[in-house]
Amino acid sequence: MPLDPIYTSMALNVNGTSVTVPWKAKAILTSTNMTGGTGPAQSIRPPGFQSGDCPHHHQRGHLIGNKLGGSGTDERNLVTLTEGTNHPVMYEFEAMVYEKVKSNPGIEFTYEVTARYDATRYFTAQIVVGGAAMGAASNPYCPMPCPESLQIDFFYAESPGHLVYPLPIPISTGEGLAYHAGPLLIPNGVYKFHEGSPKHVSKNCWAS
């Protein structure tokens, strides 16, 4: 059976204008159905998308990743992510999910991604040309309606009412690493390291 996600959208008030944005994408993953994924269609501009170049560094981010069978041509599955959030963070976690599902034939895993738009999670940003006063991770080029984070729930039902999150996430604490079994929260607004890059410096890019 091919991947058959359920999508949910929501309306946001962005500077007095109602904007419909992707909110949730949910699918059952098995060792045999993670096929048919596609890269993001360049004709689609998810809410908030400006440019993949300096200074925005936006990418068309899948909610359900290409590697997992997610569509890049269904606008309900694409949100605006910054380059560092999309790759390597989302990319690496999706690869872990893929390997876990493939190595457990016969188990149905639930994979749900929620794009979060909590107004209190957009922070004061540096004043720059064309930038916003508030942005995810204080990034002036990542304001609402770009999501401020993505929440990923990846689990299977071991028995009725007993959910198992099979990928414990390392969390840094004052005493070292602790492992959290549950939803993963990925912040948006993250850039890759461009300091000193001639390409980015020459464009006076905020990311440099």
Backbone as CSV, one residue per row, in Angstrom:
resi,resn,N_x,N_y,N_z,CA_x,CA_y,CA_z,C_x,C_y,C_z
1,MET,0.852,-1.194,0.000,0.000,0.000,0.000,0.892,1.249,0.000
2,PRO,0.654,2.192,-0.916,1.490,3.403,-0.960,1.207,4.328,0.203
3,LEU,2.135,5.249,0.419,1.973,6.242,1.476,0.724,7.088,1.200
4,ASP,-0.089,7.282,2.208,-1.336,8.042,2.043,-1.488,9.013,3.214
5,PRO,-0.764,10.129,3.175,-0.773,11.055,4.313,-2.110,11.750,4.506
6,ILE,-2.333,12.175,5.738,-3.454,13.048,6.076,-2.872,14.433,6.348
7,TYR,-3.398,15.434,5.676,-2.904,16.801,5.843,-3.956,17.674,6.509
8,THR,-3.491,18.589,7.353,-4.372,19.565,7.989,-3.752,20.947,7.845
9,SER,-4.556,21.920,7.457,-4.097,23.302,7.344,-4.739,24.150,8.427
10,MET,-4.236,25.373,8.579,-4.828,26.305,9.530,-4.672,27.720,8.993
11,ALA,-5.477,28.631,9.519,-5.407,30.033,9.121,-4.656,30.824,10.178
12,LEU,-3.723,31.655,9.719,-2.959,32.528,10.609,-3.280,33.982,10.300
13,ASN,-3.247,34.811,11.323,-3.353,36.250,11.125,-1.932,36.804,11.047
14,VAL,-1.528,37.207,9.848,-0.178,37.736,9.641,-0.297,39.205,9.251
15,ASN,0.016,40.066,10.203,-0.051,41.516,9.976,-1.422,41.939,9.437
16,GLY,-2.464,41.352,10.031,-3.815,41.736,9.667,-4.396,41.003,8.474
17,THR,-3.623,40.085,7.893,-4.080,39.316,6.740,-4.180,37.847,7.108
18,SER,-5.272,37.203,6.707,-5.436,35.778,6.969,-4.653,34.979,5.933
19,VAL,-3.768,34.112,6.417,-2.932,33.288,5.539,-3.151,31.823,5.909
20,THR,-3.478,31.004,4.922,-3.634,29.569,5.156,-2.279,28.892,5.037
21,VAL,-1.901,28.133,6.063,-0.576,27.511,6.106,-0.707,26.014,6.379
22,PRO,0.263,25.209,5.894,0.297,23.801,6.286,0.509,23.694,7.786
23,TRP,-0.218,22.777,8.427,-0.117,22.627,9.877,0.368,21.235,10.274
24,LYS,-0.342,20.199,9.846,0.043,18.838,10.216,0.083,17.932,8.992
25,ALA,0.996,16.978,9.035,1.041,15.906,8.047,1.270,14.609,8.813
26,LYS,0.431,13.616,8.549,0.495,12.363,9.298,0.404,11.189,8.335
27,ALA,1.283,10.188,8.539,1.277,9.016,7.673,1.680,7.785,8.467
28,ILE,1.238,6.630,8.006,1.682,5.355,8.546,2.840,4.877,7.684
29,LEU,3.987,4.648,8.294,5.175,4.191,7.576,5.389,2.699,7.821
30,THR,5.670,1.987,6.752,6.040,0.581,6.861,7.305,0.346,6.043
31,SER,7.878,-0.830,6.176,9.129,-1.122,5.468,8.939,-1.183,3.954
32,THR,7.699,-1.199,3.497,7.464,-1.339,2.053,6.797,-0.134,1.394
33,ASN,6.344,0.849,2.163,5.568,1.924,1.519,6.294,3.262,1.418
34,MET,7.557,3.331,1.816,8.276,4.613,1.762,8.887,4.799,0.376
35,THR,8.042,4.867,-0.627,8.489,4.988,-2.004,7.751,6.140,-2.677
36,GLY,8.276,6.569,-3.812,7.577,7.576,-4.601,7.751,8.995,-4.132
37,GLY,8.667,9.234,-3.186,8.907,10.598,-2.744,9.507,11.441,-3.854
38,THR,9.266,12.735,-3.811,9.773,13.633,-4.845,10.398,14.873,-4.218
39,GLY,11.366,15.450,-4.925,11.972,16.695,-4.488,10.988,17.844,-4.616
40,PRO,11.287,18.967,-3.956,10.330,20.084,-3.947,10.198,20.743,-5.313
41,ALA,8.967,20.959,-5.737,8.699,21.648,-6.995,9.074,23.123,-6.864
42,GLN,9.885,23.599,-7.778,10.344,24.981,-7.715,9.220,25.979,-7.988
43,SER,8.117,25.499,-8.539,6.985,26.388,-8.821,6.171,26.695,-7.570
44,ILE,6.379,25.912,-6.492,5.615,26.113,-5.255,6.373,27.077,-4.337
45,ARG,5.668,28.056,-3.841,6.240,28.999,-2.885,5.443,28.867,-1.578
46,PRO,5.950,28.086,-0.637,5.233,27.929,0.635,5.080,29.284,1.324
47,PRO,4.103,29.419,2.210,3.913,30.685,2.915,5.207,31.172,3.564
48,GLY,5.566,32.427,3.274,6.771,33.026,3.833,7.993,32.879,2.967
49,PHE,7.931,32.051,1.928,9.128,31.799,1.098,9.498,33.036,0.295
50,GLN,10.800,33.385,0.331,11.303,34.522,-0.436,12.344,34.080,-1.460
51,SER,13.446,33.513,-0.951,14.543,33.179,-1.857,15.471,32.174,-1.201
52,GLY,16.067,31.316,-2.030,17.047,30.373,-1.517,18.436,30.959,-1.438
53,ASP,18.599,32.172,-1.916,19.913,32.828,-1.944,20.023,33.811,-0.785
54,CYS,21.143,34.520,-0.716,21.332,35.558,0.298,20.242,36.608,0.150
55,PRO,19.727,37.166,1.240,20.065,36.845,2.629,19.087,35.860,3.274
56,HIS,18.084,35.393,2.506,17.007,34.620,3.122,17.387,33.168,3.416
57,HIS,18.055,32.541,2.457,18.438,31.125,2.604,17.231,30.254,2.957
58,HIS,16.137,30.467,2.226,14.934,29.669,2.434,14.981,28.397,1.605
59,GLN,14.369,27.351,2.122,14.206,26.108,1.376,12.761,25.639,1.503
60,ARG,12.324,24.913,0.480,10.992,24.321,0.495,11.096,23.005,1.275
61,GLY,10.737,23.046,2.544,10.935,21.899,3.419,9.731,20.975,3.438
62,HIS,9.991,19.671,3.238,8.919,18.677,3.337,8.507,18.498,4.801
63,LEU,7.219,18.352,5.065,6.782,17.877,6.375,7.079,16.376,6.469
64,ILE,6.555,15.608,5.510,6.939,14.198,5.395,8.000,14.124,4.306
65,GLY,9.209,13.766,4.694,10.365,13.888,3.830,10.312,13.057,2.557
66,ASN,11.006,13.535,1.562,11.175,12.841,0.290,11.635,11.400,0.516
67,LYS,12.613,11.210,1.395,13.157,9.873,1.647,12.113,8.932,2.230
68,LEU,11.126,9.494,2.917,10.090,8.687,3.540,8.893,8.463,2.617
69,GLY,8.972,8.984,1.392,7.878,8.843,0.444,7.023,10.080,0.310
70,GLY,7.451,11.192,0.934,6.664,12.414,0.918,6.736,13.152,-0.407
71,SER,5.630,13.803,-0.757,5.521,14.515,-2.024,6.150,15.905,-1.953
72,GLY,6.833,16.257,-3.034,7.353,17.610,-3.172,6.530,18.431,-4.135
73,THR,5.422,17.858,-4.603,4.541,18.571,-5.533,3.191,18.890,-4.905
74,ASP,2.995,18.451,-3.673,1.755,18.750,-2.941,2.051,19.900,-1.979
75,GLU,1.472,21.045,-2.238,1.787,22.230,-1.439,1.408,22.071,0.033
76,ARG,0.546,21.107,0.345,0.179,20.853,1.741,1.332,20.228,2.523
77,ASN,2.341,19.737,1.811,3.465,19.057,2.442,4.718,19.915,2.505
78,LEU,4.630,21.159,2.074,5.816,22.019,2.014,5.638,23.268,2.869
79,VAL,6.668,23.564,3.663,6.713,24.794,4.459,8.058,25.469,4.225
80,THR,8.158,26.723,4.607,9.412,27.453,4.450,10.323,27.187,5.646
81,LEU,11.457,26.543,5.367,12.483,26.296,6.376,13.767,26.983,5.965
82,THR,14.565,27.375,6.940,15.884,27.882,6.616,16.805,26.701,6.322
83,GLU,17.908,26.986,5.629,18.749,25.913,5.100,19.298,24.994,6.190
84,GLY,19.733,25.549,7.313,20.307,24.715,8.358,19.279,23.847,9.052
85,THR,18.050,24.359,9.156,16.977,23.556,9.747,16.637,22.377,8.845
86,ASN,16.538,22.656,7.542,16.158,21.613,6.594,17.273,20.580,6.411
87,HIS,18.485,21.072,6.318,19.646,20.191,6.129,20.834,20.803,6.873
88,PRO,21.405,20.096,7.826,21.295,18.654,8.008,20.240,18.167,9.018
89,VAL,19.597,19.066,9.787,18.816,18.591,10.937,17.657,17.686,10.519
90,MET,16.722,18.208,9.708,15.587,17.385,9.268,16.067,16.177,8.465
91,TYR,17.013,16.427,7.585,17.529,15.376,6.696,18.085,14.201,7.490
92,GLU,18.873,14.504,8.515,19.504,13.432,9.293,18.473,12.650,10.111
93,PHE,17.482,13.352,10.682,16.475,12.628,11.459,15.622,11.754,10.546
94,GLU,15.271,12.251,9.371,14.490,11.452,8.429,15.250,10.197,8.015
95,ALA,16.572,10.315,7.863,17.381,9.141,7.518,17.346,8.112,8.642
96,MET,17.356,8.565,9.903,17.260,7.654,11.042,15.909,6.955,11.067
97,VAL,14.844,7.718,10.794,13.505,7.146,10.756,13.424,6.086,9.665
98,TYR,13.937,6.409,8.497,13.901,5.474,7.371,14.575,4.150,7.735
99,GLU,15.773,4.226,8.321,16.502,3.013,8.672,15.763,2.210,9.743
100,LYS,15.156,2.885,10.707,14.420,2.195,11.766,13.205,1.450,11.195
101,VAL,12.474,2.112,10.305,11.292,1.477,9.718,11.706,0.307,8.830
102,LYS,12.725,0.506,7.996,13.161,-0.551,7.083,13.658,-1.782,7.826
103,SER,14.227,-1.576,8.989,14.792,-2.699,9.739,13.752,-3.396,10.620
104,ASN,12.500,-2.938,10.560,11.427,-3.546,11.359,10.216,-3.858,10.495
105,PRO,10.367,-4.821,9.561,9.209,-5.180,8.720,8.069,-5.734,9.564
106,GLY,6.867,-5.409,9.143,5.687,-5.895,9.855,5.168,-4.945,10.907
107,ILE,5.922,-3.904,11.226,5.470,-2.915,12.211,4.986,-1.663,11.485
108,GLU,3.844,-1.159,11.901,3.322,0.090,11.360,3.702,1.232,12.298
109,PHE,4.504,2.146,11.787,4.947,3.309,12.553,4.091,4.516,12.175
110,THR,3.760,5.316,13.163,3.066,6.580,12.902,4.101,7.695,12.849
111,TYR,4.016,8.508,11.806,4.936,9.639,11.631,4.085,10.882,11.423
112,GLU,4.168,11.801,12.363,3.369,13.031,12.288,4.262,14.236,12.511
113,VAL,4.162,15.192,11.609,4.937,16.427,11.723,3.973,17.598,11.863
114,THR,4.191,18.408,12.881,3.364,19.585,13.132,4.204,20.833,12.950
115,ALA,3.787,21.697,12.039,4.437,22.999,11.883,3.851,23.936,12.933
116,ARG,4.714,24.500,13.764,4.253,25.315,14.889,4.414,26.807,14.560
117,TYR,3.397,27.570,14.954,3.373,29.010,14.682,3.019,29.781,15.951
118,ASP,3.661,29.444,17.040,3.404,30.087,18.335,3.979,31.505,18.303
119,ALA,3.108,32.501,18.395,3.541,33.895,18.271,4.580,34.281,19.321
120,THR,4.596,33.595,20.472,5.565,33.924,21.518,6.939,33.340,21.227
121,ARG,7.053,32.539,20.146,8.324,31.892,19.815,9.024,32.555,18.629
122,TYR,8.557,33.749,18.265,9.283,34.579,17.299,9.912,35.704,18.119
123,PHE,11.235,35.788,18.073,11.949,36.679,18.978,12.481,37.911,18.252
124,THR,12.800,38.939,19.040,13.329,40.182,18.489,14.543,39.899,17.612
125,ALA,14.530,40.471,16.411,15.584,40.208,15.434,16.406,41.471,15.186
126,GLN,17.609,41.262,14.689,18.480,42.374,14.310,17.820,43.177,13.198
127,ILE,17.980,44.494,13.245,17.411,45.354,12.206,18.302,45.285,10.965
128,VAL,17.741,44.762,9.886,18.476,44.627,8.626,17.542,45.001,7.480
129,VAL,18.140,45.328,6.336,17.355,45.709,5.165,16.475,44.542,4.732
130,GLY,15.174,44.796,4.624,14.244,43.777,4.161,13.883,42.734,5.193
131,GLY,14.413,42.870,6.413,14.137,41.895,7.454,12.956,42.306,8.321
132,ALA,12.468,41.360,9.094,11.356,41.617,10.005,11.885,41.937,11.394
133,ALA,11.040,42.552,12.212,11.447,42.908,13.577,11.486,41.688,14.491
134,MET,10.715,40.645,14.138,10.648,39.418,14.929,10.826,38.229,13.989
135,GLY,11.518,37.190,14.483,11.688,36.019,13.642,12.016,34.781,14.452
136,ALA,11.801,33.618,13.868,12.176,32.363,14.513,13.683,32.358,14.750
137,ALA,14.094,31.967,15.952,15.511,31.973,16.336,16.133,33.354,16.154
138,SER,15.311,34.416,16.310,15.754,35.811,16.145,16.303,36.080,14.748
139,ASN,15.854,35.301,13.770,16.291,35.465,12.387,15.334,36.439,11.693
140,PRO,15.815,37.606,11.261,14.916,38.598,10.654,14.324,38.142,9.328
141,TYR,14.911,37.091,8.742,14.405,36.575,7.471,13.598,35.294,7.663
142,CYS,13.143,35.073,8.907,12.297,33.899,9.176,11.117,34.285,10.076
143,PRO,10.310,35.257,9.622,9.145,35.657,10.416,7.944,34.757,10.117
144,MET,6.900,34.846,10.928,5.628,34.251,10.581,5.198,34.807,9.210
145,PRO,4.723,33.979,8.239,4.205,32.622,8.369,5.200,31.489,8.155
146,CYS,6.516,31.758,8.181,7.450,30.642,8.293,7.222,30.018,9.677
147,PRO,7.148,28.694,9.803,6.957,28.115,11.136,8.133,28.436,12.041
148,GLU,7.882,28.554,13.345,8.986,28.814,14.275,9.674,27.517,14.680
149,SER,9.003,26.379,14.481,9.617,25.082,14.775,8.762,23.992,14.150
150,LEU,9.317,22.794,14.126,8.580,21.606,13.699,8.614,20.600,14.834
151,GLN,7.474,20.002,15.117,7.405,18.931,16.112,7.195,17.619,15.370
152,ILE,8.060,16.635,15.653,7.947,15.331,15.000,7.591,14.275,16.027
153,ASP,6.484,13.579,15.786,6.076,12.437,16.597,6.262,11.178,15.754
154,PHE,7.162,10.303,16.201,7.462,9.062,15.492,7.363,7.919,16.488
155,PHE,6.358,7.041,16.299,6.120,6.009,17.303,5.362,4.837,16.697
156,TYR,5.236,3.778,17.465,4.333,2.683,17.106,3.586,2.263,18.359
157,ALA,2.438,1.629,18.161,1.610,1.192,19.283,1.990,-0.244,19.643
158,GLU,2.678,-0.401,20.763,3.071,-1.739,21.205,1.851,-2.533,21.684
159,SER,0.897,-1.801,22.268,-0.373,-2.370,22.710,-1.343,-1.198,22.819
160,PRO,-2.623,-1.451,22.943,-3.575,-0.340,23.044,-3.212,0.639,24.163
161,GLY,-3.035,1.887,23.779,-2.707,2.914,24.761,-1.250,2.971,25.162
162,HIS,-0.404,2.090,24.590,1.018,2.074,24.931,1.835,2.412,23.696
163,LEU,2.274,3.658,23.610,3.045,4.123,22.467,4.532,4.035,22.753
164,VAL,5.290,3.600,21.745,6.739,3.468,21.878,7.412,4.423,20.893
165,TYR,8.246,5.301,21.420,9.067,6.186,20.586,10.430,5.511,20.440
166,PRO,10.730,4.960,19.249,11.910,4.096,19.117,13.233,4.814,18.897
167,LEU,13.216,6.131,18.797,14.462,6.870,18.585,14.675,7.867,19.715
168,PRO,15.295,7.445,20.821,15.585,8.384,21.918,16.470,9.525,21.428
169,ILE,16.117,10.730,21.824,16.828,11.925,21.378,17.762,12.409,22.479
170,PRO,19.074,12.587,22.182,19.991,13.101,23.203,19.732,14.577,23.500
171,ILE,19.602,14.897,24.766,19.373,16.271,25.208,20.527,16.678,26.124
172,SER,21.131,17.827,25.832,22.242,18.305,26.654,21.710,18.884,27.962
173,THR,22.284,18.459,29.067,21.926,18.980,30.389,23.187,19.497,31.067
174,GLY,23.007,20.091,32.233,24.164,20.590,32.966,25.089,19.475,33.428
175,GLU,24.589,18.265,33.412,25.386,17.129,33.865,25.757,16.172,32.724
176,GLY,25.599,16.641,31.485,25.933,15.799,30.349,24.718,15.552,29.477
177,LEU,24.691,14.390,28.822,23.590,14.065,27.921,22.534,13.211,28.621
178,ALA,21.293,13.536,28.381,20.178,12.708,28.813,19.397,12.340,27.556
179,TYR,18.669,11.245,27.600,17.942,10.794,26.417,16.443,10.926,26.637
180,HIS,15.804,11.588,25.685,14.378,11.879,25.756,13.648,11.016,24.741
181,ALA,12.717,10.206,25.190,11.897,9.395,24.291,10.550,10.079,24.142
182,GLY,10.313,10.656,23.019,9.073,11.371,22.799,9.192,12.277,21.594
183,PRO,8.316,13.259,21.479,8.361,14.160,20.323,9.693,14.905,20.233
184,LEU,10.121,15.132,19.000,11.332,15.906,18.733,10.917,17.293,18.271
185,LEU,11.498,18.325,18.858,11.205,19.701,18.469,12.422,20.274,17.743
186,ILE,12.220,20.674,16.494,13.304,21.211,15.668,13.049,22.697,15.430
187,PRO,13.916,23.576,15.922,13.702,25.014,15.713,13.966,25.420,14.271
188,ASN,13.179,26.335,13.769,13.426,26.912,12.446,14.257,28.181,12.618
189,GLY,14.774,28.692,11.515,15.565,29.923,11.558,17.060,29.688,11.595
190,VAL,17.487,28.416,11.571,18.905,28.085,11.698,19.605,28.219,10.346
191,TYR,20.768,28.844,10.354,21.581,28.955,9.144,22.785,28.035,9.249
192,LYS,23.367,27.749,8.095,24.641,27.042,8.088,25.760,28.043,8.357
193,PHE,26.950,27.535,8.573,28.091,28.376,8.938,28.702,28.985,7.679
194,HIS,28.494,30.296,7.485,29.002,30.960,6.288,30.047,32.035,6.615
195,GLU,30.480,32.124,7.854,31.423,33.183,8.224,32.700,33.075,7.403
196,GLY,33.068,34.170,6.769,34.291,34.201,5.976,34.121,33.698,4.558
197,SER,32.953,33.208,4.195,32.739,32.712,2.838,32.737,33.887,1.857
198,PRO,33.646,33.896,0.877,33.698,35.019,-0.076,32.374,35.252,-0.780
199,LYS,31.680,34.167,-1.125,30.394,34.292,-1.826,29.390,35.066,-0.998
200,HIS,29.304,34.744,0.292,28.303,35.381,1.132,28.749,36.762,1.602
201,VAL,30.033,36.918,1.891,30.549,38.226,2.301,30.393,39.248,1.194
202,SER,30.629,38.811,-0.047,30.549,39.740,-1.188,29.141,40.258,-1.396
203,LYS,28.145,39.476,-0.932,26.759,39.901,-1.056,26.265,40.579,0.216
204,ASN,27.190,40.819,1.162,26.826,41.405,2.441,25.678,40.616,3.085
205,CYS,25.816,39.293,3.016,24.755,38.406,3.463,24.695,38.335,4.989
206,TRP,23.489,38.385,5.525,23.310,38.326,6.971,23.880,37.034,7.549
207,ALA,23.835,35.970,6.774,24.308,34.669,7.254,25.814,34.606,7.379
208,SER,26.518,35.582,6.804,27.987,35.548,6.893,28.474,36.304,8.131
